[in-house]
């Protein structure tokens, strides 16, 4: 899949939620984050927990070889919620 808007993953349009510094990060650099892509999808920076969590997925969930399970803090998601529209 190739998009005319920045390659297969589009381009980062904006951060969703508060900056890491606003959430209390001291160095504002290595913290979970969520971004809206210009094609409407979201990109997430989190801790790769695939090895630890894959065996705990419910039977109706699956992960492709190119996908990872990432963990973000509850605070990161709650701060992003205000910028995510309802259905």
trRosetta pair geometry for C-beta under 8 A, 3 or more apart (Angstrom, degrees):
i j d omega theta_ij theta_ji phi_ij phi_ji
1 8 5.5 102 88 -140 79 91
2 7 6.8 -61 -146 -157 76 41
2 8 5.7 -56 -103 -79 51 74
3 6 6.6 -3 90 50 108 63
3 7 6.6 21 53 90 84 19
3 8 6.5 126 9 -118 88 22
3 9 7.8 -137 27 38 125 12
3 10 5.6 -14 78 -75 154 70
3 39 6.0 -75 -136 -73 163 141
5 10 5.1 3 101 -131 106 78
5 11 6.1 -112 150 5 84 97
5 38 5.2 -131 158 95 134 126
5 39 6.1 155 70 -61 139 94
6 9 7.1 -65 110 80 103 61
6 10 4.8 61 60 -175 118 30
6 11 3.5 176 -73 -46 164 89
6 38 6.7 106 6 38 133 126
7 10 7.2 -119 64 -30 64 14
9 37 6.5 -109 160 -128 74 150
9 41 7.7 -101 -161 76 69 136
9 43 7.1 65 174 -82 123 122
10 37 4.1 101 84 171 132 116
10 38 4.8 -164 179 50 118 81
10 39 4.1 -139 -75 -4 145 106
10 41 6.8 151 22 42 138 105
11 37 6.6 137 70 -155 30 77
11 38 5.0 19 57 1 83 123
12 35 4.7 -29 -139 166 105 142
12 36 7.6 103 -159 74 60 46
12 37 6.3 -59 -98 -103 40 62
12 38 7.8 50 98 -25 4 84
12 43 6.6 -73 -95 35 94 137
13 35 7.4 148 45 170 61 90
13 36 4.9 -51 59 99 110 92
13 37 6.2 112 -4 -169 96 15
13 38 4.6 132 -63 -73 110 70
14 35 6.9 177 93 -154 31 76
14 36 5.3 4 57 46 78 107
15 19 6.6 36 139 -86 167 67
15 33 6.6 -63 -137 -173 103 109
15 34 7.2 97 -166 80 65 57
15 35 5.7 -52 -106 -102 46 75
15 36 7.9 68 141 11 2 81
16 34 4.4 -57 62 108 107 104
16 35 6.3 173 1 -110 88 17
16 36 5.3 104 -55 -35 108 90
16 42 6.8 -34 3 -131 150 113
16 80 4.4 51 126 -147 98 100
16 83 4.5 -166 -153 90 75 132
16 84 6.4 52 -169 -59 132 86
17 34 5.9 64 17 51 120 110
17 76 6.6 106 115 -174 162 57
17 77 7.9 -120 -77 -140 156 12
17 79 3.8 90 -166 117 114 87
17 80 3.3 -63 -45 -78 124 58
17 81 7.4 57 -90 11 106 47
17 82 7.0 115 -104 42 65 89
17 83 5.8 -127 -50 18 50 124
18 22 3.8 -121 -179 92 113 128
18 23 5.1 135 99 -49 123 90
18 79 4.2 -70 13 -178 101 138
19 22 4.6 98 53 5 77 102
19 23 7.2 -153 93 0 43 87
19 28 6.9 8 152 -144 111 102
20 23 5.7 -66 -150 44 34 106
20 25 3.7 1 153 8 98 148
20 28 5.1 147 83 -138 110 52
20 29 7.3 -128 76 0 157 17
20 31 3.6 134 -128 52 127 141
20 32 7.8 144 -99 58 100 46
20 33 6.4 -62 -53 -75 99 104
21 24 7.8 141 -174 7 28 8
21 25 5.5 -76 -80 60 39 92
21 28 4.2 -3 -60 -97 99 111
22 79 7.6 142 104 -154 113 147
23 31 7.0 167 72 161 125 151
23 75 5.8 128 -156 136 119 121
23 76 6.7 18 -126 -87 167 65
23 79 6.1 -92 -85 -35 114 162
25 28 5.1 132 101 -81 118 42
25 29 7.4 -175 156 20 136 45
25 30 7.9 171 -154 58 131 51
25 31 4.5 -95 -86 -45 141 146
27 30 6.8 14 83 19 121 86
28 31 7.5 -56 -143 7 27 123
31 45 7.7 81 99 103 43 121
31 76 7.6 178 154 -89 97 123
32 44 7.4 -8 -166 -178 91 86
32 45 5.7 175 -146 94 43 78
32 46 4.9 30 -121 -100 103 70
32 47 7.5 -62 -76 -15 101 77
32 71 7.9 -89 -91 114 135 55
32 72 3.8 134 -165 -136 149 90
32 73 5.6 180 32 10 143 83
32 76 4.4 -60 100 -76 121 167
33 44 7.5 172 86 -154 49 47
33 45 4.4 23 44 40 85 116
33 76 7.1 -118 -88 -152 26 125
34 42 6.0 -9 -171 -174 96 118
34 43 7.4 157 -157 82 48 50
34 44 5.4 -10 -106 -107 75 75
34 45 7.7 -136 -64 24 37 72
34 72 7.3 32 -54 -131 100 170
34 76 6.6 134 -16 160 105 103
34 77 7.5 87 -35 -100 145 54
34 80 4.6 15 55 -105 144 149
35 42 6.7 150 77 -160 46 65
35 43 4.6 -13 61 59 101 97
35 44 7.8 -166 24 -73 71 34
35 45 8.0 54 -7 -13 103 94
36 40 7.6 -27 -169 -136 93 25
36 42 6.1 -39 -102 -103 49 73
36 83 7.7 -120 -37 141 125 119
37 40 6.9 -33 77 42 82 22
37 41 4.7 -4 44 67 125 78
37 42 6.7 -160 1 -90 90 19
37 43 5.8 90 -52 -21 106 100
44 70 5.7 169 110 80 117 141
44 72 6.2 -101 -173 -44 116 134
45 70 7.7 -136 167 175 18 151
45 72 7.8 93 85 -95 51 111
46 49 8.0 -55 132 -2 109 98
46 70 3.3 118 73 158 117 111
46 71 5.2 178 168 67 120 34
46 72 4.2 -89 -103 -61 119 79
47 70 6.3 141 63 -160 36 75
47 71 4.8 -27 60 56 96 96
47 72 7.8 161 15 -74 76 43
48 51 8.0 54 137 5 93 87
48 68 5.3 -52 -130 -179 96 133
48 69 7.4 97 -160 73 55 56
48 70 5.9 -41 -92 -101 45 77
49 52 4.8 -60 -173 52 82 111
49 53 4.8 53 128 -6 103 118
49 69 5.3 -72 77 106 78 98
49 70 6.6 120 18 -131 85 25
49 71 4.7 48 -10 -22 136 112
50 53 6.7 -79 -132 49 18 88
50 54 5.5 31 178 -46 64 111
50 63 7.2 170 -139 157 104 165
50 68 4.9 -87 -55 -150 125 72
50 69 4.6 139 -92 32 60 88
51 54 6.7 -30 -121 8 15 112
53 56 5.3 -70 -161 44 58 112
53 57 7.0 81 145 -51 80 79
53 69 4.9 -121 74 116 125 154
53 71 7.8 145 -31 -59 147 107
54 57 6.0 -26 -163 -13 41 113
54 63 6.2 -87 -124 26 102 144
54 69 6.3 -170 -69 -2 72 137
57 61 4.3 -122 179 85 110 117
57 62 7.2 131 136 -84 151 28
57 63 7.1 -157 -61 -21 163 105
57 69 7.9 -140 -70 -82 112 144
58 61 4.9 85 57 3 78 107
63 67 4.7 -138 -166 85 83 117
63 68 7.7 72 -167 -97 130 12
63 69 6.5 -69 -97 -46 148 94
64 67 4.7 89 53 0 78 108
72 76 4.5 -93 164 72 112 140
72 77 6.0 124 100 -45 119 92
73 76 4.6 105 60 -3 82 99
73 77 7.4 -155 95 1 50 83
74 77 5.9 -60 -155 41 36 107
74 78 6.1 32 152 -18 71 110
75 78 5.8 -57 -141 40 29 109
75 79 6.2 29 159 -18 65 107
76 79 6.1 -59 -150 37 26 108
76 80 6.5 22 153 -17 62 111
77 80 5.6 -60 -148 38 33 111
77 81 6.6 54 150 -45 65 92
78 81 5.5 -29 -153 0 36 122
79 82 7.2 -47 -179 15 38 104
80 83 5.8 -72 -168 46 55 103
80 84 6.1 47 142 -26 85 112
81 84 5.8 -64 -144 34 35 109
